[in-house]
Amino acid sequence: MGQGAMGQGAVGPAGALSLAGALSLAEVLAGDGGAQPGGTPLPLDPPGKDALSHSRGLDCWEVRKHNSSEWCRFVRSNPDCQLEGGFLDYLEGVFCVFPPRLLPLAVTLYVLWLLYLFIILSVTAEKFFCPNLSAISTNLKLSHNVAGVTFLAFGNGAPDVFSAVVAFSNPRTAGLAIGAIFGAGVFVTTVVAGGIALVKPFTAASRPFLRDVIFYMVAVFLTFVVLYFGRITLGEALGYLGLYVFYVFTVVLCTWIHRRQRGEGLPPPGRWEPEMPTDAEEQESSGTNSGDYGEEYRPLLPSRETSLRILRAALSPLDYLKWRRKPWYWRLFKVLKLPVEMVLLLTVPVVDPDKDDLNWKRPLNCLHVLTSPLLCILTLKSGAYGLYQIQGVFPVWGLVTLVGSILAIIIFITTSNEEPPKYHCVFAFLGFLASAMWINAAATELVNILRTLGVIFQLSNTVLGLTLLAWGNSIGDTFSDLTMARHGYPRMAFSACFGGIIFNILVGVGLGCLLQMTSSQLVVKLEPDSLLVWILAGALGLSLVFSFVSVTAQCFQLGKAYGICLILYYLAFVCVALLTEFRVIRLSAG
């Protein structure tokens, strides 16, 4: 996919902005007087409430059918209302903490937090996760094609994949994962691909296009099969991952054959993706090297900076020279991102192979040796492992803090500010792990909020996935791919539309189900939301067939007519999906 969804993104930066505050709030929301998941009824239940005592077998969204005075006890006593993981219990918060008359306020706050989580995912993936993946692929000396369909695809699809993995961890939210993966697929292959053709008509690369569309159609057909049976077995989950491995092998083989046919021993003239930033703010180099001001503010004589000044400069996410030149809306968005960027700078190291010093910041990197492992254990399973006490005495987070502090002191003593150590590449792996934990935690909060909104508005998980979650994870792809097209790379942007989402569906479904199988049974039940899932899968398959036939019929010459048809197709699909969700269109019981 394009770089933007890196982008797609993220600890429960819910807890990122204030980890201690989030944990204490979760304790308040989930701790007092609530029933244990699947436990006995609350002692508060009066004898006459038989309906509530039987609520354990009901779907959680039926809470709105009860009187508002019964909402809280219904949520606390119903196992279907127990959210998986996360720092905050959003269902208990909206139905127990907020009075019924303030439900609109609770929904508004949840929606704002949902939008902010998308920002967290985007910033984490784009500025921390993907650069470290690029550094890892450089250190492993991978070719651009292999790096493009593995590490780059993982970076771009990180929010989608992590959201799918989290959603598949619970059968009740599996529809959310299916809706998000398929919904994003329909959106990217119609709206984004059509937008590229509208922005800049071009000639598509024939063989990569045919290869990617065929593989994607095979992946959709495989998903049709598992939806029909309503379950995914171990063999089918491994089949998803095996198909992706075969796709990577095919890409490498096709590239090798293409070079042999052209008789070229040299690598292609450009990288897999152009050396072009995905964010307008990155189009200018930061710091003292920026165009008009670089020479003016550069010191005449070189001087050694102190560790304190290096640390202060490294932790500053704001370039004041750039701030003065930018419009007001850029400044507003930057202010929203500042808290996230500050916390990420403190906890996630970034290795940049394009810089002479590889982005080595000695005092900050020594601090990362302590903060990154601490972050990982406090976000894994929402801090359950980090708060565990060894022998009931010493907490795990205390042990990690002790070991990290000793390593940080050793590294600080044995290195210098000017020269990165030989083992600096290890920080890329540490940064990759830390940013992945942020993204996973934010994705967990994202899935829990969407499920809560579905309960409030009595919407299925599938429709939430194909709308809010799919749009949120794809918005970055939209801007980055359209920007690529405007800058003269329409073929590359078009290829990214079809190549990137193959990773999302194969790895998202395969890895998500495989991880669930390691913790529970060897069969994952999907429990699809009836007709809507079939409309979604059918719409994706039909859009791929349409592109396959029409692009080939036009001899790969794509113009505005093709773009308009794709966008109209997506609008028609959304209308049909919403009409199905609200029972205007229903399957007749024949």
N, C-alpha and C positions, 0 to 999 in steps of 0.2 A: 504494500500500500504506500501511499504517500507518506512523507515524513511527519506530517502534522499530528496524526493521532498518537504519536509517540508519547502515536508516539506515541501510541499510543501509554496510563499512566498508571510515593503514595502511602505512607502508613495511614492508617486511619489518620492521615494528617488530621483526621478528626482528632487524634491524639497528638498529631504533629505540632499543632499550634500551641497546645498545652497538654502534654501527656499526663501529667499528674491530675490536671483538672478533668480530663476525659475519663481517667480511671475512677476518680472519686464520683463523678457524675453517673458513670455506669453503675457504681456501687449503690448510689441512691436510687436509681431507676429500677435496678434489677434485684436489689437485695431485700428490702423491707417487706415482710409479710407475703411475698410471692410464693406460689407453689413451685416446687421443683418440677422440671420438665417430666411430665408423665407421673407426677407424684400424687399424693392424696389431696382431697379438696381442702380449701382453706378453712380454718376454723371459724372464719367470719361468716361462712355460708349459713344462712338460716335454714331450718328444716324444710320450709315450704318451697325452696327453690329447686324443684326437681329438674326443671328444664336446664338450669345451669349445671347441675350435677351430671347431666348427660352430655354436656357440651364437649366432653373430651373426644367424642367421635365426629365432631362437626368441622367443616372447613372454617378457617379463621375469618374469611371475608363475611361470614354470616353474622359477625358481631353487630353489623349495622342494622340487622333485622330486630335486634333486641332494644329494649328501652335504654336510654342513655345512662341511667343509673346503674345498669347491669354491665356496661361495657368493660369496666376494669376487671371485675371478677371473671368475666368470660375470657378475657385475654390471659389472665394469670392462671386459669385452671385448664386451658385448652392446649394440649401439646402441639397442635398445628400452628399455634401462635408463637412458638419459641423460635427465635431467630438464631441462625447458625453463625457463631463467632461474632466478631465486631466488638467495639468498645462501648457502644451505646445500644440500649434496647429501645428502638424507635417505636415499636408497637405499644409497649407499656408506657412510653413517654407521652404519646398522643392520646391514649385512652385512659390513662391514670393520672398523669401529672397535669395536663391541660384540662380545664373544665369543658364540658360539651359545647358551651356557647363560644369558647375560644378555639374551636376546631379550625376555622379558616386561618387564624393566626398560626396555629401549629403547622398547617399545610404550607403556608407561605414560608415559614422558617425552614421547613424541610426542603422545599424546592430551591431556596437560596443556597442551602448547604449542599444540595445535589449539584447545582451549577458550579459551586466552588470545588467540589470533589473532581469534577471534570477538568478544572483549571489545574488542580494538583497533579492529576494523572498526566496532563499534557506537559507541564513544566518538568516533572520528574523524568518522563520518558525522553523528551526532546533534549534537555540540557545535561542530563546525568546518565540515564540508562544507555542511550544510543552512542554517545561519545566513548563510553567505556567498552561497549561492544565493538566499536570500530577499532579501538586500541588493542583489544584482545585478538581480533582477526588479523591486525597488522603484525602483532607479535607471533602469532601462529603461522604467519606467511601464507595466508589463504589467498587464492585468486579472487578477483573481483566478482566473478560469477558465483562461486561457491559462497563467498561472503554475502552477496546480494540476496540469495535465496535462503540463507540460514540466519546469520547474525543480523543483517539489515532487516529481513522480514520479521525476525523476532522483536527487534527494536520498534519497528513501525506498528506491529500488531500487538504489542505488549498489553495495552488496556483491554483489547478485545479478548485476548487469550486468558488473561488473569480473571477477567469478569466471568468468562465461560467456566473456568476451572472452579471458581467459587460457587457459581450457580449450580454446577453439576454435583457439588458436594452434598446437595439436599434434593431428593426427588421432587419436593414441592416447588423448587425454583428451577428445575431443569427446563421448563418451558421458557423461562427468562433467557437461558443460554441459547436455546434453539432460536427464539425470536430475535435475539441480538445478532447472532452469527448470520442467520439467513437474512434478517432485515438489513444489516450492514452490507451484505453481499448484493442484495437488490439495489440498495441506495448507491453504492459505489459503481456498479456496472451499468446503472442507468443515468442517475443524476450527474455523477462526477464524469463518467465517460462521455455523456451527452454534452455536458458543459465544456469539456475540452474541445469537442468537435465544433461547438458554437464559437468559442473564443478564437480558435485557430484551426481552420480546416487543414488536413494533412493526409499523408499516405502512411497507413499503418504498416508496421513490420510484419510480414505475412507469417513466417514460420513461428516466431515467438507467440504471436496472437493465437494461431491455431493450436499450438501445443498447450498454452495455458487454458484456453476455453475447453479443450477436450478433457484435460485433467480435472477442471472444475466441474464439468458435467458428470464425470465419473464419481466425483466426491458427492455431488447432489444426489445421484442415483443411489449411492451407498446409504445416504441418509434417508432417502425414501424407504429403503428396505427396512432399516432399523425402526423408523417411525411406524411402519406397517405392523411389525411384530411388537412394538411398544417396549422394547428392551435392547440393551447393548451388552453382548457377552464379551468375555476377555479376548476371544479371537477377533471379534469385530473391532474392538478398541485398538488392538495391535495392528489390524488391517488398515485403520486410518493412518497410524504413524508409519506403517510400512509403505503405504501409498505415497506419503510425503517424501520418504527416503528415496523411493523410486523416481519421484518428480525431480528431486535434487540431482540424482544421477543422470536423468534425461537432459536437464539443463546443461550440465557439465559436458556430456557427450555431444549434444548438438553444437555447443560452442566450439569444441575441439574439431568436429567435422567441418563446421563452417570455416574455421581458420585454415584447415588443410585444403579445402576447395579453393580458397582464395590465394593459397600459397604464401600465407603470411606467417612468419615465425614470431613477429612482434605482437605485443598485447594491443588491444584496441586503444584508440587515441584518447579515450576518456575513462573516468571511473564508472562504476556501475550506475552511480547517480552523479549528476553534475555538481561541480564545486559551487553550489549556489545555496545560500541560506534559506531556511524555510520560514523564518520569522523576520518580519520587517526590521525588527530591532537588531538582528544579527547581520544585516546587510552592510553595516559599517563595523569596522574592527573596533574593539573596545579599548578603553584605557588611553594611554598617551600616544597610541599609534594611529588614531583616527585622522583621516585625510587632512583637513585644513588646519588642525591644531597640533598634529603630531610633532612637527619640527619646532613649532613655537614653544612648546612646553617641555621639550626634551632637554635634560641638563647638558651643559657644555662639557663637563668633566665627569667621567664615570665615578660612582661612589657606591660603597657597600651599604646596603640597607640593613637596619637592625631587624632582628626577628619580630619585634613588636610591630614595626611598621609593615613588614611583610604580612603578618597576620591580619592587621587592620585592613590593608588593601585587599587581601584575599577574601575577607568576609564582607566586603562592600558589594552588594549586588547592583548598585546604581552608579552609572556614569553621569556625573553632573554636567559635563559638556554636552552630552547627548540629550539629557533631560531638558536643557534650555532650548534645544532646536526642535523638539518634538511637539505635535499638536496636543490639545487637552485630553482627547480620548485615549491617546497612547499613554499619557501620564496617569490617567485614572486606572487603566488596566494594569499598568506597572505597579501602582500602589497596592492593588489587590494581590499581585503576585509576590510582592516584597516579603511578607511573612513566610510564605512557602519557600522562597529562594534562600532566605536566611537560614532556616532550619535545615534545608537540604545542603547548603554549603558547609554547615557545621558537622553534618553526619555522613556525607557521601563524597569520597575522593573522586576526582576526575583526572584521568591521564589523557593528554592530548599529544599524539605523535607528530602533529604538524608544527608544534612549538619547539624551539631550540632546547628549552629546559624541560620539555615534556609536561609542562604545567606543574613542576615540582615546587611546592610551597612548604618548606621544611617545618615551620611551627604548626601550620594547619594540618599537614599530613600526619605529623606526630599525634595531634589531637584526634585525627580520624581513627588511629589505631585503637583508641579508647571508645570513641562515640559510635563507630560503625558496628562493632560486635554487640555493644550494648543495645543499639537500635534493633538489631536482628533478633535478639532474644526477647525484647520487650514488645515486638510486633508479631512474632510467631505465635499462632493460636491466641492472639489478642493478649499476650503477656502471660499466658498460663504457665509456660515453661520458665520464663524469666523470674516469676514470683515463687517458683517451687523452692522449697528449702531442703538442702542436702542434710540428711540425717535429722531433719526437723529442726536444725539449728542455723545453718549458714545459707542464705539465699543464693540462688544461681547468679542473679545480677551482681551480687557483691563479689563473687569469684571472678566473673568476667571483668568487672571494674578493676580488681586487683591485678590480674594478669595483663590487661590492656595498659594500665598505668606503668607497669614495669617495662613492657615492650616499648612504649612511647618514650620513656626516659632513655632506654638503650639506643633507640634510633636517633634521638635528638643529640646524644653525646657523640655518636659515631659518624654523623653526616654533617654536611655544610649547607649553607643557604644557597650557594652558587651552583653546585653540581649535584644532580640527582644520583642516588645510589644505583648500583647495578640491578638490584632487585625491585626497582621502582615499578616494573610492570605488574608486580603482585598487587599494587594498589588498584589497578584496573579491575582485577577479579574481585577485590574487596568492594570497590565502588559498584560493580555489577550486582553483587549480592545485596548490598545495602539498598540500592535503588529498586531492585526487584521486590524487596520486602516492603518498601514504601508503596509501590504500585499494588502489591497484593493486598495490603491492609486497606488502601483507599478503595480498591475494587470490592472488598468485603463490605465496607460501609455503603458503597454505591448499590450493591445488590440488595442489602437490607432496607435501604430507603425506598428503592423501587418496589420491593415487596410490600412495604408499609403503605405506600401510595396506592398500590393495587387493592389492598384490603379496604382502605378508606373509600376509594371510588368504586369498589367492586369491579375492578378490571382484571382480566386474566394476565398472567405473567407473560404470555406470548405477545400480547399487544403492547405491553410496556417495553418488552425487549425490542420489538421491531420498530418502535417509535423513539421513545426517550433514550434508551440505552444505545440503540443503533445510531441515532443522530448524534448523540454526544460523542461516541467513539469515532465517528466518521467525519466530524466537522473539521478536524485538523487535516485529514486526507483531502477533503474538498479544497481547502484553501491552498495547501501545498501543491497539489496536482495542477490546479488552475493557474497558480503562479508559475509553475514550471512551463506550462503551455504558453503563457503570455511572454515568457522570456525565451521562447524559441525551442522548447523541448517537448512538443506535443506527443511525439512517438514514445518518448520515455515515460511521460505521464500516463499515457494510455496503457502502456504495458504494465505500469505499476498498479493500475486499477484491477487488472485480472490476475497478475502474478501474486500480489500481496495477500489477497483474500483467500487464495488456496492454502496458505499457511494458517490463516485464522480458522478455517473450517476443519482442516485435517488435524492440526495440532490442538486446537481448542477443544474439539469433541473427543479426540483420541486421548489426549493427556488428561483432560478433565475426568473422563470416565475411568481411566486407568488409576488415577489417584484415589477416586472414590472406592474402587475395588480393593485397594491395599488396606483400607480402613474398615471395610464392611464386607458385604457379600460379593460374589464374583459375577453378578448380573446387575446392571443398572436399569431400573425402570424409569421410563421417560414420562409417563402419564401426560401425553399431549393434550392440549386444550381443543379437542374435537376438530371441527371443520376449519378453524382458523389456521392451524398448523399446516394443513394440506394446501390451503390457499397460498400460504407463505412459501412453502416448498415448491408448489407448482409455478408461482410467479417467478421465482428465481430460475427454475429450470427453463421456463418459457422465454425469459429475458436472454438467457445464454444462447438458446436456439435461435432467437431473433438476431442477435449480434453475429452468431456464427454464419447464418445464411445471408443476412443483408450485407455484412462487411465483405464476404467472399463474392457476392453478386456484384458489388460495386468495385471489384478489383482492388479492394483495400483503400480506395479513395473516399475518405470520410469528410462530409461537409455538414452544413447547417441543418439540412433536412433530416439527416440521421440523428443529430443531437436533439432536435425538437421531438422526433418520434420517441426517443428514449425517455425524455422528461415527461411527456404526456402519458407514456406507459406507466411511469412511477406514480403519477398523480392518480391514475385510474386504479392502480393496485392499492394505494392507501385508502381510497374511498371504499373499495370493496372490502378491505380488511376491517375498517371501522364499522361499516354497515353489518358485517358478520358479527363483530364483537357486540354490537347493540341489538342483535337478534332481528334486524330488519331482513337480512338474508340468513336463512337457516336451511339445514339439510332435512328434507322431508323423510319421515320414517317410512321407508318402503318396505 
